[in-house]
Amino acid sequence: MLNDAQQEQLLLSLFATAEVMGQQLTQAAALVMVEDLRGHAEPVLAAALRSCRIEGGRLTVASILKHAQSADGRPGKDEAWAIAMTTNDEYETVVLTDEIQLALAAAKPVLDAGDKVGARMAFISAYERFVGQAREDAKPANWHVSVGFDANRRIQAVTKAIELKRIPSEHGQKYLADLSVEPVSEDGRAIAGLLTGAVTQPAPELRNKLELVKNSMLEMRKAAAEQQDEIRIKAANELADRRALLIKQAQELEEKRAAQ
């Protein structure tokens, strides 16, 4: 919410932008625009007005909001669907928004029925509705982590989220610390160096462990078909548990939205 000084500055910016774009605003119209826009942050509005000047056309509340809302960091519907589908892999750590989680819960019955095309349509419809409501309420995007079973993929997912500025660096490092099974060691710092840029070489012992893991994976690939079936059944059960947790979290989010 803009304070009084920021609202005065926005008023001046609206007059100046309108003039640059070949328009003239009345004081009454500009004050109404300020009232409609004051729920957004000052840097976001400044960037939106700059985009309007570059784009041209008429300066309206709708055109300003279009640019302001696209800067909130929420992914488009297609990217959101792709993110939602990564939750099918129980080993994958997924960084998603509240709206993606809510839309995935809405589309789950169709997805469980095996209709992926229908599920995508249901997801997109729900996602656009949730995003529209959140933007109308001027709520910032809330990204959170759904943890997978693969520790290495956790690091990759959180690192990517930091690079995309979806999670602040300090929050990302805290996520890694919280997700670590063992205390951070020199070897852990070697991996966490991906975030900080501080390069640390892993100890020979770690390299030996990684080699053992690699060998174990090769042995698993050679396992009998019966063993592979057992692994798949176990993975399916774990995936079902994870989906149930995501649905529960989505229901809690929906209850919070309804209570507001």
C-alpha positions in Angstrom: 0.0 0.0 0.0 1.4 3.4 -1.0 1.8 6.0 1.6 0.7 9.6 1.1 4.0 10.8 -0.3 4.2 7.9 -2.7 0.6 8.5 -3.9 1.5 12.1 -4.6 4.5 10.9 -6.6 2.3 8.5 -8.5 -0.1 11.3 -9.3 2.8 13.3 -10.8 4.0 10.3 -12.7 0.6 9.7 -14.2 0.3 13.3 -15.5 3.8 13.1 -16.9 3.3 9.7 -18.6 0.0 10.8 -20.1 1.6 13.9 -21.5 4.4 11.8 -23.0 1.8 9.5 -24.6 -0.1 12.4 -26.1 -2.9 12.4 -23.6 -4.2 14.9 -21.0 -5.6 13.7 -17.7 -8.0 15.7 -15.6 -7.2 15.9 -11.9 -10.3 13.9 -11.1 -9.4 11.1 -13.4 -5.8 10.9 -12.1 -7.0 10.8 -8.5 -9.3 7.9 -9.4 -6.4 6.1 -11.1 -4.2 6.6 -8.0 -7.0 5.1 -5.8 -7.2 2.0 -8.1 -3.4 1.6 -8.2 -2.3 2.4 -4.7 -2.4 -1.2 -3.5 0.7 -2.0 -5.6 4.3 -1.3 -4.7 6.0 1.9 -5.9 8.8 0.1 -7.9 6.3 -2.1 -9.6 4.1 0.9 -10.6 7.1 2.8 -11.8 8.2 -0.1 -14.0 4.6 -0.5 -15.3 4.4 3.2 -16.3 7.7 2.9 -18.1 6.4 -0.1 -20.0 3.3 1.8 -20.9 5.4 4.7 -22.3 7.4 2.2 -24.4 4.4 0.3 -25.6 2.4 3.3 -26.5 -1.4 3.5 -27.0 -3.7 4.9 -24.3 -2.8 5.2 -20.7 -5.5 3.4 -18.7 -5.7 1.7 -15.3 -6.1 -1.6 -17.2 -2.9 -1.0 -19.2 -0.9 -0.1 -16.1 -2.3 -3.1 -14.2 -1.4 -5.4 -17.0 2.2 -4.5 -16.8 2.2 -4.3 -13.0 0.6 -7.7 -12.6 2.9 -9.4 -15.1 5.9 -8.3 -12.9 4.6 -10.2 -9.8 6.7 -13.2 -10.8 3.8 -15.6 -11.2 4.4 -18.0 -14.2 2.0 -18.1 -17.2 -0.5 -20.9 -17.5 1.6 -23.2 -19.6 4.7 -22.9 -17.4 2.4 -23.3 -14.3 1.1 -26.6 -15.8 4.6 -27.8 -16.5 5.6 -27.1 -12.9 2.5 -28.8 -11.6 3.3 -32.0 -13.6 6.7 -32.3 -12.1 5.0 -33.1 -8.8 4.2 -36.5 -10.4 7.8 -37.5 -9.8 8.2 -38.3 -6.1 12.0 -37.8 -6.3 11.6 -34.3 -7.7 11.7 -31.2 -5.4 9.3 -28.7 -6.8 9.1 -25.0 -6.1 5.6 -23.8 -6.8 3.1 -21.0 -6.0 0.0 -21.2 -3.9 -2.1 -20.8 -7.1 -0.4 -23.7 -8.8 -1.0 -25.9 -5.8 -4.7 -24.9 -5.6 -5.3 -25.4 -9.3 -3.6 -28.8 -9.2 -5.9 -29.8 -6.4 -8.9 -28.7 -8.5 -7.7 -30.7 -11.6 -6.7 -33.8 -9.6 -10.0 -35.7 -10.0 -9.8 -35.3 -13.8 -6.1 -36.2 -13.8 -6.7 -39.3 -11.7 -9.4 -40.4 -14.2 -6.6 -40.5 -16.8 -7.8 -37.6 -18.9 -4.6 -35.5 -19.1 -6.1 -33.1 -21.7 -9.2 -32.4 -19.6 -7.0 -32.1 -16.5 -4.9 -29.5 -18.3 -8.0 -27.5 -19.2 -9.3 -27.7 -15.7 -6.0 -26.7 -14.2 -5.6 -23.7 -16.5 -9.1 -22.5 -15.8 -8.7 -22.8 -12.1 -5.1 -21.3 -12.2 -6.2 -18.2 -14.1 -9.1 -17.7 -11.7 -6.9 -18.0 -8.6 -4.2 -15.8 -10.1 -6.8 -13.2 -11.1 -8.2 -13.1 -7.6 -4.7 -12.8 -6.0 -3.8 -10.0 -8.3 -7.1 -8.2 -7.7 -6.2 -8.4 -4.0 -2.7 -7.2 -4.7 -1.2 -10.3 -3.1 2.5 -11.0 -3.9 3.4 -14.4 -5.3 4.2 -16.9 -2.6 6.7 -19.6 -3.7 7.2 -22.6 -1.5 9.1 -25.9 -1.7 7.5 -29.3 -2.1 10.3 -31.7 -1.1 11.2 -34.7 -3.1 13.2 -37.8 -2.1 16.3 -37.1 -4.2 18.7 -34.9 -2.1 20.6 -33.8 -5.2 17.5 -32.6 -6.9 16.6 -30.6 -3.9 19.8 -28.6 -4.3 19.2 -28.2 -8.1 15.6 -27.1 -7.6 16.4 -24.5 -4.8 19.4 -23.2 -6.8 17.2 -22.7 -9.9 14.6 -21.0 -7.8 17.2 -18.6 -6.4 18.5 -17.8 -9.9 15.0 -17.0 -11.1 14.5 -14.8 -8.0 11.6 -16.9 -6.8 13.2 -17.5 -3.5 15.6 -15.0 -1.8 19.2 -16.3 -1.5 19.1 -16.3 2.3 15.8 -18.3 2.3 17.2 -20.7 -0.2 20.2 -21.4 1.9 17.9 -21.9 4.9 15.9 -24.4 2.9 19.0 -26.4 2.1 20.1 -26.4 5.8 16.6 -27.5 6.8 16.5 -30.2 4.1 19.9 -31.7 4.9 19.8 -35.0 6.7 23.3 -34.6 8.0 25.0 -31.4 9.4 26.8 -29.3 6.9 30.4 -30.4 6.4 33.1 -29.4 4.1 31.5 -31.7 1.5 28.2 -30.1 2.1 29.7 -26.7 1.7 31.2 -27.9 -1.6 27.6 -28.5 -2.8 26.2 -25.4 -1.2 28.9 -23.4 -3.0 26.7 -23.7 -6.0 24.6 -21.0 -4.3 27.2 -18.8 -2.8 29.8 -19.0 -5.6 32.5 -20.1 -3.1 34.1 -23.1 -4.7 35.2 -25.9 -2.3 36.6 -29.2 -3.4 34.9 -32.3 -1.9 37.1 -34.6 0.2 38.4 -37.9 -1.3 36.0 -39.8 1.0 33.0 -38.1 -0.6 34.3 -39.0 -4.1 34.5 -42.6 -2.9 30.9 -42.4 -1.6 29.7 -41.1 -4.8 31.4 -43.9 -6.7 29.7 -46.4 -4.4 26.4 -44.8 -5.1 27.0 -44.9 -8.8 27.9 -48.6 -8.6 24.8 -49.3 -6.5 22.7 -47.6 -9.2 24.2 -49.8 -11.8 23.5 -52.9 -9.8 19.9 -51.8 -9.3 19.5 -51.5 -13.0 20.6 -55.1 -13.4 18.2 -56.3 -10.7 15.5 -58.8 -11.6 12.2 -57.6 -13.0 10.4 -58.7 -9.8 12.6 -56.3 -7.7 11.9 -53.5 -10.2 8.2 -54.1 -9.8 8.5 -53.8 -6.1 10.4 -50.6 -6.4 7.7 -49.2 -8.7 4.9 -50.2 -6.4 6.7 -48.6 -3.4 7.3 -45.4 -5.5 3.7 -45.3 -6.5 2.6 -45.6 -2.9 5.0 -42.8 -1.9 3.7 -40.6 -4.7 0.1 -41.1 -3.6 1.1 -40.0 -0.1 2.8 -37.0 -1.4 -0.2 -36.0 -3.6 -2.4 -36.4 -0.6 -0.2 -34.0 1.3 -0.3 -31.5 -1.5 -4.1 -31.7 -1.7 -4.4 -31.2 2.1 -2.1 -28.1 1.9 -4.2 -26.8 -1.0 -7.4 -27.3 1.0 -5.9 -25.4 3.9 -4.9 -22.5 1.5 -8.4 -22.5 0.1 -9.9 -22.3 3.7 -7.6 -19.4 4.5 -8.6 -17.6 1.3 -12.3 -18.1 2.2 -11.8 -16.8 5.7 -10.2 -13.6 4.5 
